[in-house]
């Protein structure tokens, strides 16, 4: 077969970042910090936008999840257009229909700037205190998710330790302190699953249909 005329393809990936006027990248990226772990940790914390006092609009994890769900639903192309779409987008519509209170606050600030020539305060004051409060709430939520995951693992492990359908305890190979199963237990367990003279696994040990030995 002549492979000289086979079709070849390629994939080009382009990524871009957004920077503030002071050169700060608003995207959170992994950095090695030139091998300095402490420096790398500090650099990874420098991302995003620090709002001015009076313009901090926090969102709870539940609000963020709801907003993402609405956006995903809106990405679906439908044969029939949504008749509830407004003729003009307002801050109130962004809050109630899209669940995006931050975008609504941004639009409210822009409208205020156009109407009065000054930037109206559309968020909360408190600066660093509010930022720490939001970070704390986010960490608590992450801790809850980790606990839920650990509980799910413990439940699965408990189910594996339950007796089988015949009411007999399943043979378990207990690991030693190093986390390894003794070789003699591995051999015994493997021997119990050997096929008989007819080439079939004993019914009491088999899972599903007997498997003949080729």
VOKOLKE-205494 format. One record per residue (C-alpha): residue number from 1; chain; x, y, z. Coordinates in nm, 3 decimals, decimal comma, always signed. Layout:
% VOKOLKE-205494
{resi: NUM&chain: A&x: X&y: Y&z: Z}
...
//
This chain:
% VOKOLKE-205494
{resi: 1&chain: A&x: +0,000&y: +0,000&z: +0,000}
{resi: 2&chain: A&x: +0,135&y: +0,337&z: -0,100}
{resi: 3&chain: A&x: +0,134&y: +0,571&z: +0,199}
{resi: 4&chain: A&x: +0,278&y: +0,869&z: +0,013}
{resi: 5&chain: A&x: -0,062&y: +1,003&z: -0,084}
{resi: 6&chain: A&x: -0,235&y: +0,958&z: +0,251}
{resi: 7&chain: A&x: -0,412&y: +1,267&z: +0,380}
{resi: 8&chain: A&x: -0,240&y: +1,447&z: +0,662}
{resi: 9&chain: A&x: -0,388&y: +1,695&z: +0,902}
{resi: 10&chain: A&x: -0,276&y: +1,928&z: +1,176}
{resi: 11&chain: A&x: -0,421&y: +2,115&z: +1,469}
{resi: 12&chain: A&x: -0,319&y: +2,467&z: +1,559}
{resi: 13&chain: A&x: -0,413&y: +2,597&z: +1,902}
{resi: 14&chain: A&x: -0,399&y: +2,965&z: +1,983}
{resi: 15&chain: A&x: -0,450&y: +3,095&z: +2,335}
{resi: 16&chain: A&x: -0,473&y: +3,453&z: +2,449}
{resi: 17&chain: A&x: -0,474&y: +3,637&z: +2,778}
{resi: 18&chain: A&x: -0,624&y: +3,963&z: +2,894}
{resi: 19&chain: A&x: -0,400&y: +4,212&z: +3,075}
{resi: 20&chain: A&x: -0,479&y: +4,519&z: +3,283}
{resi: 21&chain: A&x: -0,311&y: +4,850&z: +3,194}
{resi: 22&chain: A&x: -0,052&y: +4,785&z: +3,468}
{resi: 23&chain: A&x: +0,046&y: +4,459&z: +3,294}
{resi: 24&chain: A&x: -0,131&y: +4,224&z: +3,535}
{resi: 25&chain: A&x: -0,280&y: +3,912&z: +3,382}
{resi: 26&chain: A&x: -0,641&y: +3,861&z: +3,489}
{resi: 27&chain: A&x: -0,626&y: +3,487&z: +3,415}
{resi: 28&chain: A&x: -0,512&y: +3,245&z: +3,683}
{resi: 29&chain: A&x: -0,220&y: +3,042&z: +3,552}
{resi: 30&chain: A&x: +0,014&y: +2,781&z: +3,692}
{resi: 31&chain: A&x: +0,365&y: +2,913&z: +3,747}
{resi: 32&chain: A&x: +0,681&y: +2,750&z: +3,875}
{resi: 33&chain: A&x: +0,817&y: +3,070&z: +4,026}
{resi: 34&chain: A&x: +1,168&y: +2,997&z: +3,895}
{resi: 35&chain: A&x: +1,182&y: +2,692&z: +4,122}
{resi: 36&chain: A&x: +1,089&y: +2,891&z: +4,434}
{resi: 37&chain: A&x: +0,772&y: +2,732&z: +4,576}
{resi: 38&chain: A&x: +0,692&y: +3,030&z: +4,797}
{resi: 39&chain: A&x: +0,729&y: +3,268&z: +4,504}
{resi: 40&chain: A&x: +0,518&y: +3,041&z: +4,282}
{resi: 41&chain: A&x: +0,238&y: +3,035&z: +4,540}
{resi: 42&chain: A&x: +0,235&y: +3,415&z: +4,561}
{resi: 43&chain: A&x: +0,232&y: +3,453&z: +4,183}
{resi: 44&chain: A&x: -0,062&y: +3,215&z: +4,151}
{resi: 45&chain: A&x: -0,262&y: +3,434&z: +4,389}
{resi: 46&chain: A&x: -0,209&y: +3,744&z: +4,170}
{resi: 47&chain: A&x: -0,486&y: +3,716&z: +3,915}
{resi: 48&chain: A&x: -0,825&y: +3,862&z: +3,838}
{resi: 49&chain: A&x: -0,939&y: +4,214&z: +3,912}
{resi: 50&chain: A&x: -0,940&y: +4,377&z: +4,255}
{resi: 51&chain: A&x: -1,252&y: +4,597&z: +4,257}
{resi: 52&chain: A&x: -1,243&y: +4,949&z: +4,395}
{resi: 53&chain: A&x: -1,420&y: +5,013&z: +4,722}
{resi: 54&chain: A&x: -1,793&y: +5,029&z: +4,661}
{resi: 55&chain: A&x: -1,779&y: +4,816&z: +4,347}
{resi: 56&chain: A&x: -1,733&y: +4,471&z: +4,498}
{resi: 57&chain: A&x: -2,020&y: +4,243&z: +4,388}
{resi: 58&chain: A&x: -1,974&y: +3,897&z: +4,543}
{resi: 59&chain: A&x: -2,160&y: +3,587&z: +4,425}
{resi: 60&chain: A&x: -2,224&y: +3,275&z: +4,628}
{resi: 61&chain: A&x: -2,140&y: +2,930&z: +4,488}
{resi: 62&chain: A&x: -2,512&y: +2,861&z: +4,441}
{resi: 63&chain: A&x: -2,557&y: +3,185&z: +4,245}
{resi: 64&chain: A&x: -2,259&y: +3,102&z: +4,024}
{resi: 65&chain: A&x: -2,391&y: +2,752&z: +3,959}
{resi: 66&chain: A&x: -2,734&y: +2,887&z: +3,863}
{resi: 67&chain: A&x: -2,577&y: +3,145&z: +3,630}
{resi: 68&chain: A&x: -2,370&y: +2,877&z: +3,454}
{resi: 69&chain: A&x: -2,677&y: +2,655&z: +3,409}
{resi: 70&chain: A&x: -2,868&y: +2,942&z: +3,247}
{resi: 71&chain: A&x: -2,578&y: +3,014&z: +3,011}
{resi: 72&chain: A&x: -2,550&y: +2,650&z: +2,908}
{resi: 73&chain: A&x: -2,920&y: +2,637&z: +2,840}
{resi: 74&chain: A&x: -2,890&y: +2,949&z: +2,626}
{resi: 75&chain: A&x: -2,612&y: +2,793&z: +2,417}
{resi: 76&chain: A&x: -2,855&y: +2,536&z: +2,278}
{resi: 77&chain: A&x: -2,977&y: +2,625&z: +1,930}
{resi: 78&chain: A&x: -3,353&y: +2,582&z: +1,904}
{resi: 79&chain: A&x: -3,592&y: +2,588&z: +1,609}
{resi: 80&chain: A&x: -3,818&y: +2,833&z: +1,789}
{resi: 81&chain: A&x: -3,669&y: +3,154&z: +1,916}
{resi: 82&chain: A&x: -3,724&y: +3,252&z: +2,277}
{resi: 83&chain: A&x: -4,016&y: +3,491&z: +2,281}
{resi: 84&chain: A&x: -3,918&y: +3,619&z: +2,627}
{resi: 85&chain: A&x: -3,602&y: +3,788&z: +2,496}
{resi: 86&chain: A&x: -3,624&y: +4,162&z: +2,571}
{resi: 87&chain: A&x: -3,605&y: +4,435&z: +2,311}
{resi: 88&chain: A&x: -3,347&y: +4,609&z: +2,531}
{resi: 89&chain: A&x: -3,121&y: +4,449&z: +2,788}
{resi: 90&chain: A&x: -3,154&y: +4,602&z: +3,134}
{resi: 91&chain: A&x: -2,975&y: +4,534&z: +3,464}
{resi: 92&chain: A&x: -3,298&y: +4,392&z: +3,604}
{resi: 93&chain: A&x: -3,331&y: +4,147&z: +3,314}
{resi: 94&chain: A&x: -2,971&y: +4,033&z: +3,358}
{resi: 95&chain: A&x: -3,038&y: +3,962&z: +3,725}
{resi: 96&chain: A&x: -3,372&y: +3,785&z: +3,691}
{resi: 97&chain: A&x: -3,330&y: +3,601&z: +3,361}
{resi: 98&chain: A&x: -2,955&y: +3,531&z: +3,343}
{resi: 99&chain: A&x: -2,881&y: +3,527&z: +3,713}
{resi: 100&chain: A&x: -2,568&y: +3,736&z: +3,652}
{resi: 101&chain: A&x: -2,570&y: +3,999&z: +3,924}
{resi: 102&chain: A&x: -2,213&y: +4,107&z: +3,846}
{resi: 103&chain: A&x: -2,289&y: +4,180&z: +3,481}
{resi: 104&chain: A&x: -2,603&y: +4,360&z: +3,592}
{resi: 105&chain: A&x: -2,400&y: +4,576&z: +3,829}
{resi: 106&chain: A&x: -2,150&y: +4,655&z: +3,553}
{resi: 107&chain: A&x: -2,428&y: +4,766&z: +3,319}
{resi: 108&chain: A&x: -2,587&y: +4,971&z: +3,596}
{resi: 109&chain: A&x: -2,252&y: +5,146&z: +3,653}
{resi: 110&chain: A&x: -2,210&y: +5,224&z: +3,282}
{resi: 111&chain: A&x: -2,561&y: +5,363&z: +3,255}
{resi: 112&chain: A&x: -2,501&y: +5,580&z: +3,560}
{resi: 113&chain: A&x: -2,178&y: +5,708&z: +3,411}
{resi: 114&chain: A&x: -2,354&y: +5,803&z: +3,086}
{resi: 115&chain: A&x: -2,643&y: +5,973&z: +3,264}
{resi: 116&chain: A&x: -2,459&y: +6,161&z: +3,539}
{resi: 117&chain: A&x: -2,096&y: +6,169&z: +3,430}
{resi: 118&chain: A&x: -1,984&y: +5,992&z: +3,748}
{resi: 119&chain: A&x: -1,951&y: +5,627&z: +3,847}
{resi: 120&chain: A&x: -2,226&y: +5,525&z: +4,090}
{resi: 121&chain: A&x: -2,143&y: +5,271&z: +4,357}
{resi: 122&chain: A&x: -2,311&y: +4,950&z: +4,251}
{resi: 123&chain: A&x: -2,147&y: +4,710&z: +4,495}
{resi: 124&chain: A&x: -2,049&y: +4,671&z: +4,854}
{resi: 125&chain: A&x: -1,788&y: +4,864&z: +5,042}
{resi: 126&chain: A&x: -1,532&y: +4,706&z: +5,270}
{resi: 127&chain: A&x: -1,252&y: +4,621&z: +5,033}
{resi: 128&chain: A&x: -1,019&y: +4,350&z: +5,158}
{resi: 129&chain: A&x: -1,258&y: +4,239&z: +5,432}
{resi: 130&chain: A&x: -1,522&y: +4,146&z: +5,175}
{resi: 131&chain: A&x: -1,266&y: +3,973&z: +4,954}
{resi: 132&chain: A&x: -1,149&y: +3,761&z: +5,250}
{resi: 133&chain: A&x: -1,510&y: +3,686&z: +5,339}
{resi: 134&chain: A&x: -1,582&y: +3,560&z: +4,987}
{resi: 135&chain: A&x: -1,262&y: +3,354&z: +4,979}
{resi: 136&chain: A&x: -1,353&y: +3,198&z: +5,314}
{resi: 137&chain: A&x: -1,699&y: +3,102&z: +5,186}
{resi: 138&chain: A&x: -1,543&y: +2,948&z: +4,875}
{resi: 139&chain: A&x: -1,297&y: +2,743&z: +5,082}
{resi: 140&chain: A&x: -1,576&y: +2,621&z: +5,310}
{resi: 141&chain: A&x: -1,773&y: +2,510&z: +5,005}
{resi: 142&chain: A&x: -1,469&y: +2,324&z: +4,868}
{resi: 143&chain: A&x: -1,424&y: +2,153&z: +5,204}
{resi: 144&chain: A&x: -1,787&y: +2,039&z: +5,198}
{resi: 145&chain: A&x: -1,741&y: +1,893&z: +4,850}
{resi: 146&chain: A&x: -1,432&y: +1,702&z: +4,964}
{resi: 147&chain: A&x: -1,625&y: +1,563&z: +5,262}
{resi: 148&chain: A&x: -1,907&y: +1,452&z: +5,034}
{resi: 149&chain: A&x: -1,658&y: +1,276&z: +4,808}
{resi: 150&chain: A&x: -1,494&y: +1,099&z: +5,103}
{resi: 151&chain: A&x: -1,834&y: +0,987&z: +5,232}
{resi: 152&chain: A&x: -1,912&y: +0,841&z: +4,890}
{resi: 153&chain: A&x: -1,583&y: +0,648&z: +4,894}
{resi: 154&chain: A&x: -1,650&y: +0,515&z: +5,245}
{resi: 155&chain: A&x: -1,995&y: +0,401&z: +5,135}
{resi: 156&chain: A&x: -1,854&y: +0,210&z: +4,838}
{resi: 157&chain: A&x: -1,592&y: +0,046&z: +5,060}
{resi: 158&chain: A&x: -1,861&y: -0,057&z: +5,309}
{resi: 159&chain: A&x: -2,066&y: -0,213&z: +5,028}
{resi: 160&chain: A&x: -1,764&y: -0,417&z: +4,920}
{resi: 161&chain: A&x: -1,731&y: -0,551&z: +5,274}
{resi: 162&chain: A&x: -2,093&y: -0,673&z: +5,283}
{resi: 163&chain: A&x: -2,164&y: -1,050&z: +5,249}
{resi: 164&chain: A&x: -2,248&y: -1,185&z: +4,905}
{resi: 165&chain: A&x: -2,593&y: -1,301&z: +4,789}
{resi: 166&chain: A&x: -2,544&y: -1,648&z: +4,947}
{resi: 167&chain: A&x: -2,495&y: -1,494&z: +5,287}
{resi: 168&chain: A&x: -2,131&y: -1,604&z: +5,305}
{resi: 169&chain: A&x: -1,851&y: -1,364&z: +5,376}
{resi: 170&chain: A&x: -1,648&y: -1,298&z: +5,065}
{resi: 171&chain: A&x: -1,286&y: -1,393&z: +5,088}
{resi: 172&chain: A&x: -1,085&y: -1,080&z: +5,145}
{resi: 173&chain: A&x: -0,713&y: -1,047&z: +5,100}
{resi: 174&chain: A&x: -0,602&y: -0,818&z: +5,380}
{resi: 175&chain: A&x: -0,299&y: -0,599&z: +5,304}
{resi: 176&chain: A&x: -0,015&y: -0,567&z: +5,552}
{resi: 177&chain: A&x: +0,120&y: -0,244&z: +5,701}
{resi: 178&chain: A&x: +0,304&y: -0,168&z: +5,378}
{resi: 179&chain: A&x: -0,023&y: -0,192&z: +5,184}
{resi: 180&chain: A&x: +0,073&y: -0,517&z: +5,008}
{resi: 181&chain: A&x: -0,118&y: -0,845&z: +5,004}
{resi: 182&chain: A&x: +0,088&y: -1,144&z: +5,129}
{resi: 183&chain: A&x: +0,197&y: -1,371&z: +4,846}
{resi: 184&chain: A&x: +0,044&y: -1,684&z: +5,004}
{resi: 185&chain: A&x: -0,301&y: -1,521&z: +5,021}
{resi: 186&chain: A&x: -0,274&y: -1,420&z: +4,656}
{resi: 187&chain: A&x: -0,189&y: -1,779&z: +4,562}
{resi: 188&chain: A&x: -0,476&y: -1,923&z: +4,770}
{resi: 189&chain: A&x: -0,725&y: -1,680&z: +4,621}
{resi: 190&chain: A&x: -0,609&y: -1,757&z: +4,269}
{resi: 191&chain: A&x: -0,623&y: -2,132&z: +4,333}
{resi: 192&chain: A&x: -0,988&y: -2,112&z: +4,439}
{resi: 193&chain: A&x: -1,078&y: -1,975&z: +4,096}
{resi: 194&chain: A&x: -0,901&y: -2,248&z: +3,894}
{resi: 195&chain: A&x: -1,128&y: -2,437&z: +3,651}
{resi: 196&chain: A&x: -1,214&y: -2,800&z: +3,713}
{resi: 197&chain: A&x: -1,132&y: -3,095&z: +3,485}
{resi: 198&chain: A&x: -1,415&y: -2,998&z: +3,249}
{resi: 199&chain: A&x: -1,259&y: -2,657&z: +3,203}
{resi: 200&chain: A&x: -1,527&y: -2,467&z: +3,393}
{resi: 201&chain: A&x: -1,501&y: -2,246&z: +3,698}
{resi: 202&chain: A&x: -1,704&y: -2,381&z: +3,994}
{resi: 203&chain: A&x: -2,047&y: -2,219&z: +4,008}
{resi: 204&chain: A&x: -2,005&y: -2,100&z: +4,364}
{resi: 205&chain: A&x: -1,694&y: -1,906&z: +4,263}
{resi: 206&chain: A&x: -1,786&y: -1,796&z: +3,911}
{resi: 207&chain: A&x: -1,921&y: -1,457&z: +3,824}
{resi: 208&chain: A&x: -2,165&y: -1,477&z: +3,533}
{resi: 209&chain: A&x: -2,146&y: -1,767&z: +3,283}
{resi: 210&chain: A&x: -1,874&y: -2,034&z: +3,319}
{resi: 211&chain: A&x: -1,569&y: -1,955&z: +3,111}
{resi: 212&chain: A&x: -1,416&y: -2,259&z: +2,938}
{resi: 213&chain: A&x: -1,039&y: -2,280&z: +2,921}
{resi: 214&chain: A&x: -0,904&y: -2,261&z: +2,565}
//
